[in-house]
Amino acid sequence: MSSADTEKTVEQLSALAQTTRLAVFRMLVQAGPTGMAAGQIGERLGVAKNTLSSHLSVLQHAGLIGRRRDGRNLIYGVRIDEVAGLIRVLVQDCCGGHPEVCAPIRDLTPTD
């Protein structure tokens, strides 16, 4: 893994290593491709607008979420391509060249 890839991975994991940001990220994963308005996220989590804005900025800077404008609303959504890349990095060298040992990871479903 290149040093740039390592830095990106560390930034993404650091962004998720905070309770509110992890909750926002999980909420956006559940929302799927339609995403959610910032106000809706704040209401559900009970987070003040300025605090939420900071958390969204960290997640966006890490590349884990994106945003688009819809009228007066900012809609945030998870960047599945980046999440998939992060997961690949975490498991790419799994089990020292014995990928069969990683089957439990590969076979995970959302209900596990």
C-alpha positions in Angstrom: 0.0 0.0 0.0 1.4 3.4 -0.9 1.9 6.1 1.7 -0.9 8.1 0.1 -3.3 5.2 0.5 -2.1 4.7 4.1 -2.8 8.3 4.9 -6.2 8.2 3.3 -7.1 5.0 5.2 -6.0 6.6 8.5 -8.0 9.7 7.8 -11.1 7.7 7.0 -10.8 5.5 10.1 -10.1 8.6 12.2 -13.2 10.3 10.9 -15.3 7.3 12.0 -13.6 7.0 15.4 -16.0 9.5 17.1 -19.4 8.6 18.4 -21.5 11.2 16.6 -19.7 10.9 13.3 -20.1 7.1 13.4 -23.8 7.6 14.1 -24.1 10.0 11.2 -22.2 7.7 8.9 -24.4 4.7 9.8 -27.6 6.8 9.3 -26.4 7.8 5.8 -25.5 4.2 5.0 -29.1 3.2 6.0 -30.5 6.0 3.9 -29.0 4.6 0.8 -28.4 6.6 -2.4 -31.1 9.2 -1.7 -29.2 10.5 1.3 -30.6 12.8 3.9 -31.0 16.5 4.5 -28.6 17.9 7.1 -31.6 19.2 9.2 -33.1 15.8 9.2 -29.8 14.2 10.4 -29.5 16.8 13.2 -33.1 16.3 14.4 -32.8 12.5 14.5 -29.5 12.6 16.4 -30.4 15.7 18.6 -27.2 17.5 17.4 -26.9 21.3 17.1 -26.5 22.6 13.6 -23.0 24.0 14.1 -21.8 20.8 15.8 -23.4 18.7 13.0 -21.8 20.9 10.4 -18.4 20.2 11.8 -18.9 16.4 11.9 -20.3 16.4 8.3 -17.2 18.4 7.2 -14.8 15.8 8.7 -16.7 12.9 7.1 -16.8 14.8 3.8 -13.1 15.7 3.9 -12.3 12.0 4.5 -14.2 11.2 1.3 -16.7 9.0 3.1 -19.7 11.2 2.3 -20.7 13.7 -0.4 -23.3 16.4 -0.5 -25.6 18.0 -3.1 -28.0 20.9 -3.0 -31.7 20.3 -3.4 -33.4 23.6 -3.3 -32.7 25.1 0.1 -31.5 21.8 1.6 -28.0 20.2 1.6 -28.4 16.5 1.1 -25.7 14.2 2.4 -25.1 10.7 1.2 -22.5 8.0 1.7 -19.9 7.5 -1.0 -20.2 3.7 -1.5 -17.1 3.6 -3.7 -15.0 5.0 -1.0 -16.5 2.8 1.7 -15.9 -0.3 -0.5 -12.3 0.9 -1.0 -11.8 1.2 2.7 -13.1 -2.2 3.3 -10.9 -3.6 0.6 -7.8 -2.0 2.2 -8.7 -3.5 5.6 -9.0 -7.0 4.3 -6.7 -7.1 1.3 -3.9 -8.9 3.0 -6.2 -11.0 5.2 -4.7 -14.2 6.7 -1.3 -14.2 5.1 -2.3 -15.4 1.6 -5.0 -17.8 2.8 -8.2 -16.1 1.6 -10.3 -19.1 2.6 -9.7 -18.1 6.3 -11.4 -14.8 5.5 -14.6 -16.4 4.4 -16.5 -15.2 7.5 -15.6 -11.6 6.5 -16.5 -12.1 2.9 -19.8 -13.7 3.7 -21.0 -11.0 6.2 -24.5 -9.8 5.6 -26.2 -6.8 7.3 -28.0 -9.0 9.7 -24.8 -10.6 11.2 
